[in-house]
Amino acid sequence: MLKRLVSSVGKWTGKAVDILMEVASLLVFCILDLLDSFLCICYRCIDDFVEENAHPCYCESRANVGMYGEEQLSVTLYDRKNMFRQMGLVGLRRNRREESRKKGTVKLPRWSDCGCDSCLSWQKAEEKLYSVIREPISDHDGDSRRSSVGNVIFLHGFMSSSSFWTETVFPNLSEESKLHYRFISLDLLGFGKSPKPRDCLYRLKDHLEMIEKSAIQPYQLDSFHLVAHSMGCIIALALAAKYPRSVKSITLIAPPYFPSSKEKASHVALNKLAERRLWPPSQFGSSFMSWYEHLGRTVCLLICRNHRIWEWILKLVTGKRDLHFMIMDSTRHTHHSAWHSMHNVICGGAKNIDDYLEILSKSGMLVNVIQGDKDQVVPPECSYNLKLKVPFAEVKIIPNAEHSSVVLGREKDITRDLEQIWSLAENLNSKNM
């Protein structure tokens, strides 16, 4: 009797907590809707006054603004829920998107963006991604065996950089791997030390073109392995689908894949990865930055625009000369680059993943998926969903590992796993020749 009573009280307590969280979430996001609508008016006034070619926001419906040739934009840019926008309380702005396109490429940064050399590198005549290259070393006979050198391209996730790999995998590579492979770790377009062009919409094709221009073409890569984490997995899949005969293996770490129809895929991805919830805090942070264009811009105005000041303060407080690379990476972007990459790559790219996986399943390339069972950013179900689409894919679930700790904290293990994948792919490729 006592056990039943305790069990009943526990159930009612759980339901009460859930109801309170729902009510709290409704109130908080209602307030955020109002703040974002207010900031929309503020930013549009400041932008039109300060900038000659102000980039319009996405607060109007897609039907009102038209496409103007901006293909491959995610529907989530326009279709995000906002109570006050849906009630028509946010006024329409005059559309300057077409006018900006006619004037040509915009070469001035937004007033709310950082003006340091790294953040303005996109103004240079020739744009290429920042990359860290580890060339194969020579063996004891002085022969680097460049004729048999393999290539590995590393792609990082959202709000990260090439340091995610150069600080983890690169220091733990075996001597055998250093001898036989060229390793290329890239800062994706709009992140880290790579260009952050203001007139770019950071679509999948923009990211692919820059990877081709910065790595595949300069090194004339006719074969390579791909390793990617989180958002980088979507770009890696698109790259592998474009070069199915060149990619020997693809390793996807925490890939965001949610099977759905093409019509719903973008919305499903947004709601799965950035559901409007207060708890856990990581979920609230994702929803805050993904649903609210102007609130997110305000955060970037305060933090990213002043990243050098914040870095100086953190160094002073911690007494460290060098901050952890993840702290540095979290501010090395503009709101424009992060906002569009989130929607046009992660959400917009979701509708193409099934097509990419179908090409991979026919190509015969080695497909491996690695994920932590405690991942609260990309749920482990994504890896199993991918295996259903590509049955021969090898899925490895790491116990007690989260979204980043699937690599961080187990650097040697992940490096050994990758080296085994590359070796197996090379052996399979040599047998098939």
C-alpha positions in Angstrom: 0.0 0.0 0.0 2.8 2.4 0.9 4.7 1.6 -2.3 1.6 2.3 -4.4 1.1 5.6 -2.5 4.7 6.6 -3.1 4.5 5.6 -6.7 1.3 7.6 -7.2 2.8 10.7 -5.5 5.9 10.3 -7.7 3.8 10.2 -10.9 1.7 13.2 -9.9 4.8 15.1 -9.0 6.3 14.4 -12.3 3.2 15.5 -14.1 3.1 18.7 -12.1 6.7 19.5 -12.9 6.1 18.8 -16.6 3.0 21.2 -16.6 5.0 23.9 -14.8 7.8 23.6 -17.3 5.3 23.8 -20.2 3.7 27.0 -18.7 7.2 28.5 -18.0 8.3 27.7 -21.5 5.2 29.3 -23.0 5.7 32.5 -21.0 9.5 32.8 -21.6 9.2 32.2 -25.4 6.2 34.6 -25.6 8.5 37.3 -24.0 11.3 36.3 -26.4 8.9 36.6 -29.4 8.1 40.2 -28.3 11.7 41.1 -27.7 12.8 39.7 -31.1 10.0 41.7 -32.8 11.0 44.9 -31.0 14.7 44.4 -32.0 13.6 43.8 -35.6 12.3 47.3 -35.7 15.5 48.7 -34.0 17.9 46.9 -36.2 16.1 47.8 -39.4 16.2 51.5 -38.5 19.9 51.4 -37.5 20.9 49.3 -40.6 19.1 51.6 -43.0 20.7 54.7 -41.4 24.3 53.3 -41.1 24.7 51.0 -44.1 24.3 51.7 -47.7 23.4 48.1 -48.5 21.6 46.8 -45.5 20.9 43.1 -45.6 17.1 42.5 -44.9 16.0 40.2 -42.2 13.7 37.2 -42.6 10.8 38.5 -40.5 8.5 38.7 -43.5 6.9 35.7 -45.1 8.6 34.1 -48.1 5.7 35.1 -50.3 6.2 38.8 -49.5 9.9 39.0 -50.1 10.1 36.8 -53.2 13.1 34.6 -54.1 15.2 37.0 -56.3 17.3 34.1 -57.5 18.2 33.1 -53.9 17.8 29.3 -54.5 18.7 26.7 -51.9 17.5 28.8 -49.0 16.0 26.9 -46.1 12.3 27.5 -45.5 13.1 27.7 -41.8 14.6 31.2 -42.4 11.1 32.5 -43.1 8.7 30.0 -41.3 9.9 30.3 -37.7 7.0 30.8 -35.3 6.6 34.2 -33.7 3.3 35.1 -32.0 3.6 38.8 -32.7 4.7 38.4 -36.3 1.8 36.0 -37.0 -0.6 38.5 -35.5 0.8 41.1 -38.0 2.2 43.4 -35.3 5.6 43.6 -37.0 5.5 46.1 -39.8 6.7 45.3 -43.3 10.0 46.8 -44.4 10.8 48.0 -47.8 12.6 45.3 -49.6 16.2 46.2 -50.5 17.4 42.7 -51.3 17.0 43.1 -55.1 18.6 46.5 -55.0 21.6 45.1 -53.1 22.1 42.4 -55.7 22.1 44.9 -58.5 24.8 47.0 -56.9 27.1 44.0 -56.8 29.2 42.4 -54.1 29.1 44.1 -50.7 32.6 44.6 -49.5 32.0 46.4 -46.2 31.3 44.6 -43.0 28.2 45.0 -41.0 28.4 47.6 -38.3 27.7 45.0 -35.7 30.5 42.7 -36.8 34.1 42.5 -35.6 36.7 44.4 -37.6 39.8 42.5 -36.8 42.1 41.1 -39.6 40.8 37.6 -39.2 37.2 38.6 -39.4 37.8 40.8 -42.4 39.9 38.3 -44.4 37.0 37.9 -46.8 37.9 41.4 -48.3 41.0 40.0 -49.8 41.1 39.5 -53.6 41.4 35.7 -53.5 39.2 33.9 -50.9 40.3 30.5 -49.6 39.5 28.7 -46.5 42.0 28.7 -43.6 43.6 25.3 -43.4 46.1 23.3 -41.4 48.1 20.9 -43.6 50.2 18.0 -42.2 52.3 16.7 -45.1 53.6 13.1 -45.0 57.0 12.8 -43.4 60.0 11.1 -44.9 60.9 7.6 -43.8 64.3 6.6 -42.6 65.6 6.3 -46.1 64.5 9.8 -46.9 61.7 8.6 -49.1 58.3 10.4 -48.4 56.5 7.9 -50.7 54.5 10.7 -52.2 53.4 8.5 -55.1 51.3 6.4 -52.6 50.3 9.2 -50.3 46.6 9.2 -49.2 44.6 12.2 -48.3 42.3 12.9 -45.3 40.0 15.9 -45.2 38.6 16.9 -41.7 35.5 19.0 -41.4 34.4 20.5 -38.0 31.0 21.2 -36.6 28.9 24.3 -35.9 30.7 27.2 -34.1 34.0 25.3 -34.2 37.2 25.3 -36.3 40.0 23.2 -37.6 41.4 23.2 -34.1 38.8 20.5 -33.2 41.0 18.1 -35.2 44.5 19.6 -35.0 44.3 19.7 -31.2 42.9 16.2 -30.8 43.6 13.8 -33.6 46.8 15.4 -35.2 48.9 15.0 -32.0 48.0 11.4 -31.6 48.6 10.1 -35.2 50.8 7.1 -35.4 54.2 7.2 -37.3 52.7 4.9 -39.9 49.9 7.4 -40.6 52.2 10.3 -40.7 54.3 8.5 -43.3 51.4 7.7 -45.7 48.9 10.4 -45.4 48.4 14.1 -46.0 46.0 15.6 -43.5 43.9 18.6 -44.3 41.9 20.3 -41.6 39.8 23.2 -42.7 38.0 26.1 -41.1 34.6 26.1 -42.8 33.4 29.2 -44.6 32.3 31.8 -42.0 34.1 30.1 -39.0 37.5 30.3 -37.3 40.1 32.1 -39.4 38.3 31.5 -42.7 36.6 34.3 -44.7 33.2 35.5 -43.4 31.8 37.3 -46.5 28.8 39.4 -45.8 27.3 38.9 -49.3 27.3 35.1 -48.9 24.2 33.1 -47.9 26.3 30.1 -46.7 24.3 27.5 -48.6 25.6 24.0 -49.0 26.9 24.8 -52.4 28.9 27.8 -51.1 30.6 25.5 -48.5 31.3 22.9 -51.2 32.8 25.4 -53.6 35.2 26.8 -51.0 36.3 23.3 -50.0 37.0 22.5 -53.7 38.8 25.8 -54.2 40.9 25.4 -51.0 41.7 21.7 -50.8 40.6 19.5 -53.7 41.7 21.6 -56.6 45.1 23.0 -55.2 46.2 19.5 -54.2 44.6 17.8 -57.2 42.9 15.2 -55.0 41.6 12.3 -57.0 41.0 10.2 -53.9 40.6 11.1 -50.2 39.0 10.1 -46.9 36.5 12.3 -45.1 36.1 12.8 -41.4 33.4 15.1 -40.1 31.7 16.1 -36.9 28.1 17.4 -36.4 27.2 20.0 -39.0 30.3 19.0 -40.9 28.7 15.6 -41.5 26.1 17.2 -43.8 28.7 19.0 -45.8 30.8 15.8 -45.9 27.8 13.8 -47.2 27.2 16.4 -49.9 30.9 16.3 -50.9 30.9 12.5 -50.9 27.8 12.4 -53.1 29.5 14.8 -55.5 32.7 12.8 -55.6 31.5 9.2 -55.0 34.5 7.7 -57.0 37.1 9.8 -55.2 36.0 9.2 -51.6 37.5 6.0 -50.1 35.8 6.3 -46.7 33.6 8.7 -44.8 33.5 8.8 -41.1 30.5 10.7 -39.6 30.7 11.7 -35.9 27.4 12.7 -34.4 25.6 13.2 -37.8 22.3 15.1 -37.5 20.0 12.9 -39.6 16.2 12.8 -39.1 14.3 10.8 -41.8 11.4 12.8 -43.1 9.8 13.8 -46.4 11.6 16.6 -48.3 8.7 19.0 -47.6 9.0 18.6 -43.9 12.7 17.7 -43.5 13.9 21.3 -42.7 11.3 21.9 -40.1 11.8 18.5 -38.5 15.6 19.2 -38.2 14.9 22.6 -36.6 12.4 21.2 -34.1 14.6 18.2 -33.2 17.9 20.1 -32.8 16.5 23.4 -31.5 13.1 22.6 -29.9 11.7 25.6 -28.0 12.3 24.2 -24.5 13.8 25.7 -21.3 15.5 22.5 -20.2 18.1 21.3 -20.6 20.1 24.5 -20.9 21.9 23.4 -24.1 18.4 22.9 -25.7 17.3 26.4 -24.6 20.6 27.9 -26.0 20.1 26.2 -29.3 16.5 27.3 -29.6 17.4 30.9 -28.6 20.0 31.3 -31.3 18.1 29.3 -34.0 14.6 30.8 -33.7 15.4 34.4 -32.9 17.4 36.2 -35.6 17.6 39.6 -33.8 18.2 38.2 -30.3 21.0 36.1 -31.7 22.4 39.1 -33.5 22.4 41.0 -30.2 24.4 38.2 -28.5 26.9 38.2 -31.4 27.1 42.0 -31.2 28.0 41.8 -27.5 30.3 38.8 -27.6 31.6 38.0 -31.1 32.2 41.6 -32.1 34.2 42.1 -29.0 35.9 38.6 -28.9 39.4 40.0 -28.5 38.3 41.9 -25.3 36.6 38.8 -23.9 39.6 36.7 -24.6 41.8 39.2 -22.9 39.5 39.3 -19.8 39.4 35.4 -19.6 43.2 35.2 -19.9 43.5 37.8 -17.1 41.0 36.0 -14.9 42.3 32.5 -15.5 46.0 33.5 -15.5 46.4 31.4 -18.7 48.3 32.7 -21.8 46.4 30.3 -24.1 42.7 29.7 -23.8 41.1 26.4 -24.7 40.5 26.2 -28.4 36.7 25.6 -27.9 36.4 28.9 -26.1 38.2 30.7 -28.9 36.2 29.0 -31.6 32.8 29.8 -30.0 33.2 33.5 -30.9 35.1 33.3 -34.2 32.1 33.8 -36.5 29.7 36.5 -37.5 26.0 36.3 -36.8 25.4 36.4 -40.5 27.7 33.3 -41.1 26.4 31.3 -38.2 22.7 32.1 -38.7 22.7 31.2 -42.4 24.9 28.1 -41.9 22.5 26.9 -39.2 19.4 27.3 -41.4 20.8 26.7 -44.9 23.2 23.8 -44.1 21.8 22.0 -41.0 18.1 22.6 -41.7 18.1 23.2 -45.4 20.5 20.4 -46.1 18.3 18.0 -44.2 16.0 17.6 -47.3 18.9 16.3 -49.4 20.5 13.8 -47.0 18.4 10.9 -48.2 19.6 11.5 -51.8 23.2 11.7 -50.6 22.9 8.5 -48.6 21.4 6.7 -51.7 24.4 7.7 -53.7 26.7 6.5 -50.9 24.9 3.1 -50.7 25.5 2.5 -54.4 29.1 3.7 -54.4 30.5 1.1 -52.1 32.7 3.5 -50.1 33.3 2.6 -46.5 30.8 4.4 -44.2 31.4 4.6 -40.5 29.3 6.4 -37.9 30.5 7.2 -34.4 28.4 8.8 -31.6 28.1 9.1 -27.9 25.2 7.6 -26.1 24.8 10.7 -23.9 24.7 13.2 -26.8 22.1 15.8 -25.9 22.7 17.9 -29.1 22.3 15.2 -31.7 20.3 12.2 -30.3 21.9 8.8 -30.8 18.8 7.8 -32.8 20.3 9.7 -35.7 23.1 7.1 -36.1 20.6 4.2 -36.2 18.4 6.1 -38.7 21.4 6.4 -40.9 22.2 2.7 -40.8 18.6 1.9 -41.8 19.3 3.9 -45.0 22.8 2.5 -45.5 22.7 -1.0 -44.1 26.4 -1.7 -44.6 27.4 1.4 -42.5 29.3 0.5 -39.3 27.8 2.3 -36.3 29.8 2.6 -33.1 28.1 4.0 -30.0 30.6 5.3 -27.3 29.3 4.8 -23.8 29.1 7.9 -21.5 30.2 10.2 -24.3 28.4 13.4 -25.3 28.4 15.6 -28.4 31.9 16.9 -28.1 33.4 14.4 -25.6 33.0 11.7 -28.2 36.3 13.2 -29.4 37.5 15.4 -26.5 38.9 13.3 -23.7 39.3 10.2 -25.8 41.6 11.6 -28.4 43.8 8.5 -28.6 40.9 6.2 -29.0 39.2 8.2 -31.7 42.5 8.5 -33.6 43.1 4.7 -33.5 39.5 4.2 -34.7 40.1 6.5 -37.6 43.4 4.9 -38.6 41.8 1.5 -38.7 39.0 2.8 -40.9 41.5 4.4 -43.3 43.6 1.2 -43.4 40.6 -1.0 -44.1 39.4 1.3 -46.8 42.9 1.3 -48.5 43.0 -2.5 -48.4 39.5 -2.9 -49.8 40.4 -0.4 -52.5 43.6 -2.2 -53.5 41.6 -5.5 -53.8 39.0 -4.0 -56.0 41.6 -2.5 -58.4 
